[in-house]
Amino acid sequence: MTMFQHSLIVLIAIVVAFALAKKLKVSTELSMFTATIVALIVHVLVPMGEDPRSPLPFAEAVRHVIEGGVNYFDICLIFLTATFFMSLYKETGGAAYLVRLIVKKFHTHRNICLLLLMVVMLIPGALTGSGATTVLTVGGLVGTVLMTMGVSENKRIALIFILAAMSAACPPINLWAMIAAAGSNMPYVGFTIPLGFLSVVGSLFATFYLTANSKMPPLEDALKQLPEPPAGWNGLRVALPFILMVILIAGGRIIPFSFPVFGMPLIFMLSGVLVLIVSPKRVNVFDVAMTTVINLRGLVGIMVVVGMLTQIMALTGARGLLSLMVVTLPITVIFATLWIILPVAEGVLQYAVAPLLGVPLIMLFNQLGFDPIVSLSTWAVMLPLGDCLPPTAVVGRAAVLELDFKGSYYKDFVKTALVPMLFILALCTLVMIFNNQFAALIA
């Protein structure tokens, strides 16, 4: 048996094991873990011909599983600490104060108010890489303002979902781009402008398309619907944690030889400490930390098993085979199909799609002379739109629960979101096709 045949059998075993586990209503994380163990067993049992890695000792097999489980440990730390920071900001009343401040200052200027609410929605996901975090921290508040503006329930939830998806795509933290870049040994540098352009333009279209017939209500009516923040909050206190965060991130880049370089997890923790210092309301830090970890269990679990799965796929040759299948496709086929393949794959595999499809696509586009940073940015903005699709639908379900949506998930929510989603997918496809021209424009 050739190595090609061996890898093909392993790849088929992974697909079958994952599909059977999902059919039995096993969670996505455990389904991926099941597929990983099945792949390892098949790799050991099926002959490998001339492959020198046979046989695989038990201790070595265990090492690969454990090593894969910590492949994305640094990324897990980033969104754990970032979400902890945003949770502190919400629990102390900072988020509520910020939304009320926007409504107070700009209730007579509808467009400016909508723009600022969009920015508020983009910030949590941009810092954490998680659209679900955006929904849980500020989705309810922004949804309430939209309700007072007369935006229908279907359009409200569609907008909250799309802004949450774009917040996850927005720089500086885009987990899909980070994972795919790490898998292809490419530094996560230069993504700010392409990711920012695509996600912000998509957010602007969604915001004004879905709120086209809205109008600002009387100020008293709008404020009555919003929670009252603790007394003592003011503009300076609200801004200070973010000012510190920007200084710590930008300092090492602006004056690299004079300013210490802080890791992102430490930056978020220091910003969280400042939230506690400036907040007029005392909160139980341990409870906030526990809630943060509980809310992110699924996300961390997916990252752990994605690392395991990609490690075992690399060991068995299945990852190389998948890469070969992708890079041999005609480029016109890729241009014509990625806009639907990526969101659907995200709905099934979540972040696993980044190393499984992103890495071989980077290699293909780089080989064909396309700018890999711009290419990866377009895919990393398409992917989170699949977070409303089955079987996972993580962000879509979070939005339904947070806004207490009563309508039909597909006929009302997803159908209403289709036009903005298609606009974003079309925009990303155009930038992907005219890749080098866009790269030259932003250089």
C-alpha positions in Angstrom: 0.0 0.0 0.0 1.3 3.4 -0.9 1.5 6.4 1.5 -1.2 8.1 -0.7 -3.6 5.2 -0.2 -2.8 5.1 3.5 -3.4 8.8 4.0 -6.7 8.6 2.0 -8.0 5.8 4.3 -7.1 7.9 7.3 -8.8 11.0 5.9 -12.0 9.0 5.1 -11.9 7.5 8.6 -11.8 11.1 10.1 -14.8 12.2 8.0 -16.8 9.1 8.8 -16.0 9.2 12.6 -16.9 12.9 12.8 -20.1 12.5 10.9 -21.2 9.5 13.0 -20.4 11.4 16.2 -22.4 14.4 15.1 -25.3 12.1 14.0 -25.3 10.8 17.6 -25.6 14.4 18.8 -22.2 14.4 20.3 -20.7 18.0 20.8 -18.4 19.4 18.1 -15.4 19.2 20.4 -16.0 15.5 21.3 -16.8 14.7 17.7 -13.4 16.2 16.6 -11.6 14.3 19.5 -13.3 11.1 18.4 -12.2 11.6 14.8 -8.6 12.3 16.1 -8.4 9.0 18.1 -10.0 7.0 15.2 -7.4 8.5 12.8 -4.6 7.5 15.1 -5.9 4.0 15.5 -6.4 3.6 11.7 -2.9 5.0 11.2 -1.4 2.3 13.5 -3.5 -0.6 12.0 -3.4 0.1 8.3 -0.1 -0.8 6.5 2.0 2.1 5.4 4.3 0.4 2.9 7.7 2.1 2.8 6.9 4.8 5.3 9.7 4.9 7.9 7.4 6.1 10.7 5.9 2.6 11.1 5.4 1.2 13.7 4.2 4.0 16.1 5.0 3.2 19.8 2.2 3.9 22.3 4.2 6.5 24.2 4.9 8.3 20.9 1.2 8.3 20.0 0.3 9.8 23.4 3.0 12.4 22.9 1.5 13.6 19.6 -2.0 13.9 21.1 -0.8 15.9 24.1 1.5 18.0 22.0 -1.3 18.8 19.6 -3.5 19.8 22.6 -1.2 22.7 23.5 -0.4 23.9 19.9 -2.7 26.8 20.4 -2.1 27.4 24.1 -1.0 31.0 23.4 -4.2 31.8 21.4 -6.3 30.3 24.2 -4.6 32.6 26.7 -5.3 35.6 24.5 -9.1 35.2 24.3 -9.4 34.0 27.9 -7.7 37.1 29.2 -9.4 39.4 26.6 -12.8 38.1 27.5 -12.0 38.5 31.2 -11.2 42.1 30.6 -14.4 42.7 28.6 -16.5 40.8 31.2 -15.0 43.1 34.0 -15.9 46.1 31.9 -19.5 44.9 31.5 -20.0 43.8 35.1 -18.7 47.1 36.6 -21.2 49.0 34.4 -18.7 50.5 32.0 -20.4 49.1 28.9 -23.8 50.3 30.0 -22.4 53.8 30.7 -20.8 53.9 27.3 -24.0 53.0 25.4 -26.1 55.5 27.5 -23.5 58.2 26.8 -23.7 57.6 23.0 -27.5 57.8 23.1 -27.5 61.0 25.3 -24.9 62.8 23.1 -26.2 61.8 19.7 -29.9 61.0 20.0 -30.6 63.8 17.5 -28.0 62.5 15.0 -29.2 59.1 13.9 -26.3 58.2 11.6 -23.6 59.2 14.1 -25.4 57.2 16.8 -25.6 54.1 14.6 -21.9 54.5 13.7 -20.9 54.7 17.3 -23.1 51.7 18.3 -21.4 49.8 15.5 -18.0 50.6 16.9 -19.2 49.5 20.4 -20.2 46.2 18.8 -16.9 45.7 17.0 -14.6 46.4 20.0 -15.2 43.2 22.2 -14.7 40.8 19.3 -11.8 42.7 17.9 -10.0 42.3 21.3 -11.0 38.7 22.0 -11.5 37.1 18.5 -14.9 35.8 19.6 -18.2 36.9 18.2 -20.0 35.2 21.1 -18.2 37.5 23.5 -19.5 40.5 21.6 -23.0 39.2 21.8 -22.8 38.5 25.5 -21.1 41.8 26.6 -22.8 44.5 24.5 -25.3 42.7 22.2 -28.2 43.1 24.6 -27.5 46.8 25.2 -27.2 47.6 21.5 -30.2 45.5 20.7 -32.3 47.5 23.2 -31.3 50.8 21.5 -32.2 49.4 18.1 -35.6 48.3 19.5 -36.3 51.9 20.7 -35.4 53.1 17.2 -38.1 51.0 15.7 -35.9 48.3 14.1 -37.9 45.1 13.7 -37.0 42.0 15.7 -35.7 40.1 12.6 -33.5 43.0 11.5 -32.2 43.5 15.1 -31.0 40.0 15.6 -29.6 39.9 12.0 -27.6 43.0 12.6 -26.4 41.9 16.1 -25.1 38.6 14.5 -23.4 40.2 11.6 -21.7 42.9 13.7 -20.6 40.1 16.1 -19.2 38.1 13.2 -17.4 41.1 11.8 -16.1 42.0 15.3 -14.5 38.5 15.4 -12.9 39.2 12.0 -11.8 42.7 12.9 -8.1 43.3 13.9 -6.1 43.0 16.1 -7.2 39.5 17.1 -8.5 37.4 14.2 -8.2 33.8 15.4 -8.7 32.2 11.9 -5.9 34.3 10.5 -3.7 33.7 13.5 -4.2 29.9 13.4 -3.7 29.6 9.6 -0.6 31.9 9.7 0.9 29.8 12.5 0.3 26.6 10.5 2.1 28.0 7.5 5.0 29.5 9.4 3.9 33.0 8.4 4.2 35.8 11.0 0.9 37.5 12.0 2.0 40.9 10.7 0.4 43.2 8.2 -3.2 42.1 8.6 -4.5 45.2 10.2 -5.5 47.2 7.1 -7.0 44.4 5.0 -8.9 42.8 7.9 -10.0 46.3 9.1 -11.1 47.4 5.6 -13.2 44.3 4.9 -14.8 44.0 8.3 -15.6 47.7 8.7 -17.0 48.1 5.2 -19.1 45.0 5.7 -20.3 46.3 9.1 -21.2 49.7 7.6 -23.3 48.1 4.9 -25.1 45.8 7.3 -25.8 48.6 9.8 -27.3 51.1 7.4 -29.1 48.4 5.3 -30.8 46.8 8.2 -31.7 50.1 9.9 -32.8 52.0 6.8 -36.3 52.9 8.1 -35.3 53.5 11.7 -35.5 56.8 13.6 -34.3 58.0 16.9 -37.0 58.0 19.7 -37.4 60.7 22.4 -34.3 60.6 24.7 -36.4 59.7 27.8 -37.9 56.7 26.1 -34.5 55.4 24.9 -32.8 55.8 28.3 -35.7 54.2 30.1 -35.0 50.9 28.3 -31.3 50.9 29.1 -29.9 49.7 32.5 -28.7 52.5 34.8 -24.9 52.3 35.3 -23.4 52.8 38.8 -23.0 56.4 39.9 -19.4 57.6 39.5 -18.7 56.6 35.9 -17.5 59.3 33.6 -15.9 59.6 30.2 -12.4 59.5 31.5 -12.9 56.4 33.6 -14.6 54.6 30.6 -11.7 55.5 28.3 -8.7 54.8 30.6 -8.5 51.0 30.3 -8.6 51.2 26.5 -6.0 54.0 26.5 -3.7 51.8 28.6 -4.2 48.9 26.2 -3.4 51.0 23.1 -0.3 52.4 24.8 1.0 48.9 25.8 0.3 47.5 22.3 1.6 50.4 20.3 4.5 51.4 22.6 6.7 48.5 21.6 6.1 49.2 17.9 6.6 52.9 18.0 9.7 52.9 20.2 10.9 49.3 20.0 14.3 49.7 21.7 13.0 51.8 24.6 9.6 50.4 25.4 9.2 46.9 26.9 7.2 44.4 24.8 4.2 43.0 26.6 2.4 39.8 25.5 -1.2 40.2 24.6 -2.5 38.2 27.6 -0.6 40.4 30.0 -1.8 43.5 28.3 -5.4 42.4 28.7 -4.9 41.5 32.4 -3.3 44.9 33.1 -6.2 46.6 31.4 -8.6 44.5 33.5 -6.8 45.6 36.7 -7.2 49.2 35.6 -11.0 48.6 35.1 -11.1 47.5 38.8 -9.1 50.5 39.9 -11.2 53.2 38.0 -14.6 51.5 38.5 -16.9 53.0 41.2 -18.5 49.6 41.6 -16.8 46.7 43.3 -17.3 43.3 41.8 -16.3 39.8 42.8 -13.3 39.2 40.5 -13.3 35.4 41.2 -16.9 35.1 40.1 -16.2 37.1 36.9 -13.2 34.9 36.2 -15.2 31.7 36.8 -18.0 32.9 34.5 -15.5 33.8 31.8 -14.0 30.3 31.9 -17.4 28.6 31.9 -18.6 30.7 28.9 -15.4 29.9 27.0 -15.2 26.2 27.7 -16.6 25.3 24.3 -14.2 27.7 22.5 -11.1 26.5 24.4 -12.2 22.9 24.0 -12.4 23.4 20.2 -9.0 25.0 20.1 -7.5 22.1 22.1 -9.0 19.4 19.9 -8.3 21.3 16.7 -4.6 21.2 17.7 -4.8 17.5 18.3 -6.6 16.8 15.0 -4.1 18.8 12.9 -1.2 17.2 14.7 -2.5 13.7 14.0 -3.4 14.6 10.4 0.1 15.8 9.9 1.5 12.6 11.4 -0.6 10.3 9.2 -0.2 12.3 6.0 -3.9 13.2 5.8 -3.1 16.9 6.1 -0.6 16.7 3.3 -3.2 14.8 1.2 -5.9 17.4 1.9 -3.4 20.2 1.0 -2.6 18.4 -2.3 -6.3 18.1 -3.1 -6.7 21.9 -2.5 -3.6 23.1 -4.4 -4.4 21.1 -7.5 -7.8 22.7 -7.9 -8.1 25.3 -10.8 -7.9 28.8 -9.4 -11.2 29.7 -11.1 -13.0 27.0 -9.2 -11.5 28.3 -6.0 -12.7 31.9 -6.8 -16.1 30.6 -7.6 -16.7 28.4 -4.6 -14.8 29.6 -1.6 -17.5 32.2 -0.7 -19.9 29.3 0.1 -17.4 26.6 1.1 -15.8 28.6 3.9 -18.9 29.7 5.8 -20.4 26.2 5.5 -17.1 24.6 6.7 -17.0 27.0 9.6 -20.5 26.0 10.6 -19.4 22.3 10.8 -15.7 22.6 12.0 -15.5 26.0 13.7 -11.8 27.0 14.0 -10.6 23.7 12.7 -11.3 25.0 9.2 -8.4 27.5 9.5 -5.5 25.0 9.6 -7.3 22.4 7.4 -8.2 24.7 4.5 -6.4 27.9 5.3 -2.9 26.5 5.3 -3.0 24.7 1.9 -4.8 27.7 0.4 -2.0 30.0 1.6 0.6 27.8 0.0 -1.4 27.7 -3.3 -2.0 31.4 -3.5 1.6 32.2 -2.6 2.8 29.8 -5.3 0.6 31.5 -7.9 2.0 34.9 -7.0 -0.9 36.3 -4.9 -0.2 38.3 -1.7 -0.8 35.7 1.1 -1.7 38.3 3.7 -4.5 39.8 1.6 -5.7 36.4 0.6 -5.8 35.1 4.2 -7.6 38.3 5.3 -10.4 37.7 2.8 -10.9 34.1 4.0 -10.7 35.2 7.6 -13.6 37.6 7.1 -15.7 35.1 5.2 -15.4 32.4 7.8 -17.2 33.9 10.8 -20.3 34.4 8.7 -20.8 30.7 9.0 -21.3 30.9 12.8 -25.0 31.1 12.3 -25.1 27.8 10.3 -25.6 24.3 11.7 -24.5 22.2 13.3 -22.6 24.5 15.6 -24.1 28.0 15.0 -22.3 29.3 18.1 -22.8 33.1 17.6 -26.2 32.7 16.0 -27.5 30.8 19.0 -25.9 33.2 21.4 -27.7 36.1 19.7 -31.0 34.3 19.8 -30.6 33.7 23.5 -29.3 37.1 24.4 -32.0 39.0 22.5 -34.8 36.5 23.5 -35.7 36.1 19.8 -39.1 34.6 19.3 -39.2 34.2 15.5 -38.1 31.3 13.3 -34.3 30.8 13.3 -34.0 30.2 9.5 -37.1 31.8 8.0 -36.8 35.1 10.0 -33.2 35.4 11.3 -31.0 33.8 8.7 -33.1 34.9 5.8 -33.0 38.6 7.0 -29.2 38.4 7.3 -28.6 37.0 3.8 -28.3 40.2 1.9 -25.6 41.8 4.1 -23.9 38.4 4.3 -23.8 38.1 0.5 -22.5 41.6 0.2 -19.6 40.8 2.6 -18.9 37.5 0.7 -18.9 39.3 -2.7 -16.6 42.1 -1.3 -14.1 39.5 0.0 -14.3 37.5 -3.3 -13.5 40.7 -5.3 -10.6 41.6 -3.1 -9.3 38.0 -3.3 -9.5 38.1 -7.2 -7.8 41.5 -7.4 -5.4 40.5 -4.7 -2.2 42.1 -5.8 -3.8 45.4 -6.9 -5.4 45.7 -3.4 -2.0 44.9 -1.8 -0.3 47.6 -3.9 -3.0 50.1 -2.9 -2.5 49.6 0.8 1.3 49.2 0.7 
